[in-house]
Amino acid sequence: MRIVVVGDVMLDVDLSGEATRLSPDAPVPVVDVSDVRRRAGGAGLVARMLAQDGWPVTLVTVLGDDDAGSQLRGHLAGVQLVAGTSGYASPVKTRVRAGSHPVVRFDQGCERTPVPDVSPAMLCAVEKAGVVIVADYGRGLAANPQLRELLGRLAGDVPIVWDPHPSGPEPVPGVAVVTPNFSEASKAVQAAVGTVPASADGVAEILLERWHSQAVLVTKGEEGAVLLQRGEKAARAVPAPRVEAGDPCGAGDRLAASLAVHLLAGRDLPEAAALAVHDAADFLAAGGVSSLPDTQGNGSAPEVHAAEPARGRRTTEPLLLARSVRESGGKVVATGGCFDLIHAGHIRSLAAARELGDCLIVCLNSDDSVRRLKGPQRPIIGQHDRAELLLAMECVDAVMVFDEDTPEAVLDRLRPDIWVKGGDYKGARLPEADLVESWGGRCLTVPFHPARSTTGLADALAKVS
């Protein structure tokens, strides 16, 4: 169940401030630096994103034996690190920003180095992966023959997400998906065949055959992405939501991390790709890399234990949680509803449902679903806030939003051991009973509290508003 990130790590430094004058020495802006932020970049950023979201993650990489390498170890606190020695200076990329505008970037130690060696411990860590992300940043680790041979053997059994680099090697054959952006994909096609198709679809088609992967996902920034899978005649568009975003740094890393999580949870690639594109857009809308906590190089990054997701963030992926609980011999309990205005009756029913098993997943009607069921004035509270309120309860372990009018489709994906409804169904066979029993599950009811209802609460609020 562990996510393993393999790739090159660098130290990213952001110097930010205001530029209100030009230098007297040359016609260049003078930036009065007011903030200095350091973080692990490259594969380190991917691993850190996953760890901060609460996922059990191992980073397999090589580090330089220098001050930058020591800082990187500090910024990777909370990540299980299996690192060899690169034998070279750790790469450092420093960006200078005036307000939200980049001014200049200067690199140190970022030149291409010989392919590093890999240790038995590094190979052993990769072998234990439930899913692998290869975050290649052109420093040579992805070209190591032993590592490539191992990844080639794993490709048939373990999903591998390969994020390529123009200076890096081609992906090993058979990986689940390769995720170049359009510029990277075009350069790869130019190097391979000498001409580049005008469309991302045409580029994806050439690369799918060139790389012998199971799929290619070519990202196109705010235009989303195109996905071409082996055996399909045409690529499918993966649209991105419109967001206001400045610096796109880290979007590709967020997409690769999200793809891995959704594939590990058992989603098929088209659904995983659609969710990952949205996750990357949400990441940029929230501020991108500037929104990530800064450890100031002191090793004090918030540590997340691999055994369970970080409690305060509660980002547990419901399908992955269900799989983990079942594999450990536990019972998965699910319930569903709109939960438009959460009241004491909801809380008592949810607490009772949680007592029936080892985790409770709430299947939550989306805003569109609630409108169709209850009318255009509902929901009173949007789905994101409703999910957040549910997750704030100790008895709720995950929330899974669904857009249909009934929960059958989401139940078929989740396949809980126990499906729970309120006691108002007592004496009647639950509508979902046949479906739940088809995989050996059970339908149960918990006590119903008739004096408490969302409609009654909404009516009471309307009288005092």
C-alpha positions in Angstrom: 0.0 0.0 0.0 3.0 2.3 0.1 3.6 4.9 -2.6 7.2 5.0 -3.7 8.6 8.1 -5.4 11.8 7.5 -7.4 13.8 10.4 -8.8 16.1 13.4 -8.6 15.8 15.9 -5.7 16.9 19.5 -5.6 16.8 22.4 -3.2 14.4 25.1 -4.3 14.9 28.5 -2.9 12.4 31.4 -3.3 13.5 35.0 -2.7 10.4 37.3 -2.7 10.0 41.0 -2.2 9.0 44.2 -3.9 10.7 46.0 -6.7 10.1 49.8 -6.6 13.3 51.1 -8.3 16.0 50.3 -10.8 19.6 49.7 -10.0 22.0 52.6 -10.6 24.6 50.2 -12.0 22.3 48.8 -14.7 18.7 49.1 -15.9 17.5 46.1 -13.8 15.0 46.1 -11.0 16.2 46.0 -7.4 14.2 43.5 -5.3 14.0 44.2 -1.6 13.9 40.7 -0.3 11.4 40.3 2.5 10.9 36.5 2.5 13.2 33.5 1.9 11.6 30.1 1.5 13.4 26.8 1.0 11.9 23.4 0.1 12.7 20.1 -1.4 12.1 20.2 -5.2 11.8 17.7 -7.9 11.0 14.2 -6.6 11.2 15.6 -3.1 8.3 17.9 -3.8 6.2 15.0 -5.0 7.0 13.0 -1.9 6.4 15.9 0.4 3.0 16.6 -1.1 2.0 13.0 -0.5 3.3 13.0 3.0 1.5 16.2 3.9 -1.7 14.7 2.6 -1.2 11.8 4.9 -0.2 9.1 2.5 2.5 6.5 3.4 5.3 7.5 1.0 8.9 6.4 0.5 11.4 8.6 -1.5 14.2 6.7 -3.3 16.8 9.1 -4.4 20.5 10.2 -4.2 21.8 13.2 -2.3 25.0 15.1 -2.3 27.2 15.2 0.8 27.1 18.9 1.2 25.2 21.7 3.0 22.3 21.7 0.4 22.0 17.9 0.9 21.8 18.3 4.6 19.1 21.0 4.2 17.2 18.6 1.9 17.1 15.9 4.5 15.6 18.4 6.9 12.9 19.5 4.5 12.0 15.8 3.9 11.0 15.2 7.5 7.9 13.0 7.5 8.9 11.2 4.4 10.5 7.7 4.6 13.8 8.5 2.9 16.0 5.8 1.3 18.9 7.7 -0.2 22.2 6.8 -1.8 25.2 9.2 -2.3 25.3 11.1 -5.6 29.0 11.9 -5.3 28.3 15.4 -6.7 27.0 18.8 -5.4 23.3 18.9 -4.6 21.5 21.0 -7.2 20.0 24.3 -6.0 17.5 26.4 -8.0 16.9 29.9 -6.7 14.0 32.0 -8.0 13.7 35.7 -7.4 10.2 37.2 -7.4 9.0 40.8 -7.3 5.5 40.5 -6.0 3.9 37.7 -7.9 6.2 38.1 -11.0 9.3 36.1 -11.5 12.4 38.2 -12.2 15.2 35.7 -12.6 16.3 32.1 -11.7 19.8 31.0 -11.2 20.9 27.4 -10.9 23.9 25.9 -9.0 25.1 22.3 -9.5 22.3 21.5 -12.0 24.5 20.3 -14.8 24.0 16.8 -16.0 26.1 14.2 -14.0 27.0 10.6 -14.6 24.4 8.0 -13.8 24.5 7.3 -10.1 24.7 3.9 -8.5 21.8 2.5 -6.6 22.1 0.6 -3.3 20.3 -2.7 -2.4 18.2 -0.7 0.1 17.0 1.6 -2.7 16.0 -1.4 -4.9 14.3 -3.2 -2.0 12.2 -0.1 -1.2 11.0 0.1 -4.8 10.1 -3.6 -4.7 7.7 -3.0 -1.8 5.7 -0.4 -3.7 1.9 -0.5 -4.2 2.4 2.2 -6.8 5.5 4.0 -8.2 6.0 7.5 -9.3 9.2 8.1 -11.4 9.9 11.9 -11.1 12.7 12.3 -13.5 14.5 15.7 -13.4 17.3 14.8 -15.8 20.0 14.1 -13.2 20.5 10.5 -14.2 18.8 8.3 -11.5 16.1 7.2 -13.9 18.8 5.9 -16.3 20.4 3.5 -13.8 20.3 0.0 -15.5 19.5 -1.9 -12.3 16.7 0.4 -11.4 15.3 0.3 -14.9 15.4 -3.5 -15.0 13.5 -3.6 -11.7 10.9 -1.1 -12.9 10.4 -3.1 -16.1 9.7 -6.2 -14.1 7.3 -4.4 -11.8 5.4 -2.6 -14.6 3.1 -5.6 -15.3 2.0 -5.8 -11.6 2.3 -2.3 -10.1 1.0 1.0 -11.5 3.9 3.2 -12.5 3.4 6.9 -13.2 6.4 8.2 -15.2 6.9 12.0 -15.2 9.6 12.4 -17.9 12.3 15.1 -18.4 13.7 16.3 -21.8 17.3 15.4 -20.5 16.3 12.1 -19.1 15.9 8.6 -20.5 12.8 7.2 -22.1 10.4 5.5 -19.8 10.7 1.7 -19.4 8.2 -0.2 -21.5 4.9 -1.2 -19.9 4.4 1.6 -17.4 0.8 2.6 -16.7 1.0 6.2 -17.9 3.6 8.7 -18.9 2.8 12.4 -18.1 4.8 14.9 -20.2 3.5 18.4 -20.7 3.0 19.5 -24.3 6.4 21.1 -24.6 8.2 18.1 -23.2 6.2 15.8 -25.5 6.9 17.9 -28.5 10.6 17.8 -27.9 10.6 14.0 -27.5 8.7 13.6 -30.8 11.1 16.0 -32.5 14.1 14.0 -31.3 12.5 10.7 -32.4 11.0 11.5 -35.8 12.2 15.0 -36.7 8.7 16.5 -37.1 6.1 17.4 -34.6 2.3 17.2 -35.2 0.4 20.3 -34.4 -2.0 18.6 -32.0 -1.4 17.0 -28.6 -3.4 14.0 -29.9 -0.9 13.4 -32.7 2.0 13.8 -30.3 0.5 11.4 -27.8 -0.1 8.8 -30.6 3.6 8.9 -31.6 4.9 8.7 -28.1 2.6 5.8 -27.1 4.2 3.7 -29.8 7.7 5.1 -29.2 7.6 4.5 -25.4 5.6 1.2 -25.4 3.7 2.5 -22.3 0.1 1.6 -21.5 -1.0 5.2 -21.9 0.3 8.8 -22.4 -1.3 11.8 -20.7 -0.1 15.0 -22.4 -0.9 18.0 -20.2 -1.7 21.4 -21.7 -1.9 23.8 -18.8 -5.2 25.6 -18.4 -6.5 23.6 -21.4 -6.3 20.4 -19.4 -4.8 17.3 -21.0 -5.3 14.6 -23.6 -5.2 10.9 -22.6 -4.4 8.1 -25.1 -4.6 4.5 -23.9 -3.1 1.5 -25.8 -5.8 -0.2 -27.8 -7.9 3.0 -28.2 -8.3 4.6 -31.6 -8.5 8.2 -30.4 -7.3 10.3 -27.5 -9.8 11.6 -25.1 -9.9 15.2 -23.8 -9.5 15.7 -20.1 -10.7 19.3 -19.4 -9.4 21.4 -16.6 -11.5 23.8 -14.5 -10.9 27.5 -15.0 -8.8 28.9 -12.1 -7.0 32.1 -11.4 -3.4 31.0 -11.0 0.0 32.7 -11.2 3.0 30.5 -10.8 2.5 27.1 -12.4 5.5 25.6 -10.6 4.6 22.2 -9.0 1.4 21.6 -11.0 3.0 18.6 -12.8 4.2 17.2 -9.5 0.7 17.6 -8.0 -0.8 15.8 -11.0 1.6 12.9 -10.8 1.1 12.5 -7.1 -2.7 12.5 -7.5 -2.6 10.1 -10.4 -0.7 7.6 -8.2 -3.2 8.0 -5.3 -6.2 7.4 -7.5 -4.7 4.4 -9.3 -3.7 2.9 -6.0 -7.3 3.3 -4.9 -8.4 1.1 -7.8 -9.8 3.8 -10.1 -9.4 3.2 -13.8 -7.0 5.5 -15.7 -9.6 7.9 -17.3 -11.2 8.6 -14.0 -7.9 8.9 -12.2 -6.7 11.3 -14.9 -9.8 13.5 -14.7 -9.4 13.7 -10.9 -5.7 14.4 -11.1 -6.2 17.3 -13.5 -8.7 18.8 -11.1 -6.4 18.3 -8.2 -3.6 20.1 -10.0 -5.9 23.0 -10.8 -7.1 23.2 -7.2 -3.4 23.2 -6.1 -2.7 26.2 -8.3 -5.8 28.0 -7.3 -4.8 27.6 -3.6 -1.5 29.3 -4.3 0.7 26.5 -5.7 4.0 25.8 -4.1 3.8 29.1 -2.2 1.0 27.6 -0.1 3.2 24.7 1.2 4.6 25.1 4.7 8.2 26.2 4.9 10.5 24.3 7.3 13.4 26.9 7.0 15.8 24.0 6.7 15.6 23.0 10.3 14.1 19.6 9.9 10.8 20.6 11.6 8.5 19.6 8.8 5.2 18.2 10.2 5.7 14.5 10.5 2.9 12.3 9.3 3.0 8.7 10.4 2.5 6.2 7.6 -0.1 4.1 9.5 -2.9 6.7 9.1 -3.6 10.0 7.4 -2.9 13.2 9.2 -5.8 13.7 11.5 -6.2 17.5 11.1 -6.4 17.4 7.3 -8.6 14.3 7.0 -7.8 13.8 3.3 -8.3 10.0 3.4 -9.2 8.7 0.0 -12.3 6.6 0.5 -11.5 3.7 -1.9 -8.0 3.4 -0.6 -9.2 3.5 3.0 -11.7 0.7 2.2 -9.1 -1.4 0.6 -6.7 -0.9 3.5 -9.3 -1.8 6.1 -10.4 -5.0 4.3 -6.8 -6.1 3.7 -6.2 -5.8 7.5 -9.3 -8.0 8.2 -11.6 -5.1 9.2 -15.1 -4.3 8.3 -16.0 -1.3 6.1 -19.2 0.5 7.1 -20.9 3.0 4.8 -23.9 5.2 5.0 -25.3 7.9 2.8 -27.4 11.0 2.5 -27.6 14.8 1.8 -26.6 16.0 5.3 -27.7 19.5 4.3 -28.0 20.9 7.8 -26.3 18.5 10.2 -28.2 18.1 13.5 -28.1 15.9 16.6 -30.0 13.1 14.9 -27.3 12.9 12.2 -24.6 12.8 14.8 -26.2 10.0 16.8 -26.9 7.9 13.7 -23.3 8.4 12.4 -21.8 7.5 15.8 -24.0 4.3 15.9 -23.0 3.4 12.4 -19.3 3.7 13.2 -19.6 1.3 16.1 -20.6 -1.5 13.6 -17.2 -1.8 11.9 -13.6 -0.5 11.6 -14.2 2.6 9.5 -17.2 4.7 8.4 -17.4 6.2 4.9 -20.2 8.6 4.2 -21.6 8.6 0.6 -22.7 12.3 0.2 -25.1 13.5 -2.4 -23.5 16.2 -4.5 -25.1 19.7 -4.9 -26.6 18.7 -8.3 -28.0 15.5 -6.8 -29.6 17.3 -3.9 -31.2 19.9 -6.2 -32.8 17.2 -8.3 -34.1 15.4 -5.2 -35.2 18.3 -3.0 -35.7 21.3 -5.3 -33.9 24.3 -6.6 -33.6 26.0 -3.2 -31.5 23.1 -1.8 -28.8 22.4 -0.7 -28.5 25.1 1.9 -24.9 24.3 2.4 -22.6 23.3 -0.5 -21.0 19.9 -0.9 -17.5 21.0 0.0 -18.6 22.5 3.3 -20.9 19.6 4.0 -18.0 17.2 3.5 -15.7 19.3 5.7 -18.3 19.3 8.5 -18.7 15.5 8.3 -15.0 14.9 8.3 -14.7 17.1 11.5 -16.6 14.3 13.3 -14.4 11.7 15.0 -16.8 8.9 13.9 -16.4 9.7 10.1 -13.3 8.4 8.4 -13.9 9.5 4.8 -16.5 11.1 2.6 -17.3 10.0 -1.0 -19.3 12.5 -3.0 -21.6 11.1 -5.7 -23.6 12.9 -8.4 -26.4 10.3 -9.1 -29.8 10.4 -7.6 -29.3 7.1 -5.8 -26.1 5.6 -4.2 -26.0 2.3 -6.2 -23.1 3.3 -8.5 -20.9 4.6 -5.6 -21.8 1.5 -3.5 -20.7 -0.8 -6.4 -17.3 0.9 -6.4 -17.0 1.1 -2.6 -18.5 -2.4 -1.8 -18.8 -1.9 1.9 -19.3 -4.9 4.3 -22.2 -3.0 6.0 -24.6 -0.4 4.5 -26.4 1.6 7.1 -29.6 3.6 7.0 -31.7 5.3 9.6 -34.3 3.4 11.5 -37.1 5.1 9.5 -36.6 2.3 7.1 -37.3 -0.3 9.7 -39.7 -3.0 8.6 -39.0 -2.4 4.9 -36.3 -3.9 2.7 -33.7 -1.3 1.8 -33.6 -0.3 -1.9 -29.9 -1.1 -2.0 -30.2 -4.5 -0.3 -30.0 -6.7 -3.4 -26.9 -4.9 -4.6 -25.1 -4.9 -1.2 -25.9 -8.6 -0.7 -24.5 -9.5 -4.2 -20.9 -9.1 -2.8 -21.7 -10.6 0.6 -22.5 -7.3 2.4 -25.3 -6.6 4.9 -27.8 -3.8 5.2 -28.6 -2.6 8.7 -30.5 0.2 10.3 -29.6 2.4 13.3 -32.0 4.3 15.6 -34.0 7.1 14.0 -34.7 10.4 15.9 -38.0 11.7 14.5 -38.0 15.0 16.4 -34.9 16.1 14.5 -34.8 16.7 10.8 -33.1 19.0 8.2 -36.5 20.2 6.9 -37.7 21.1 10.4 -34.5 22.9 11.2 -34.6 24.8 7.9 -38.2 25.8 8.5 -37.3 27.0 12.0 -34.4 29.1 10.6 -36.6 30.6 8.0 -39.0 32.0 10.7 -36.2 33.8 12.5 -34.3 35.1 9.4 
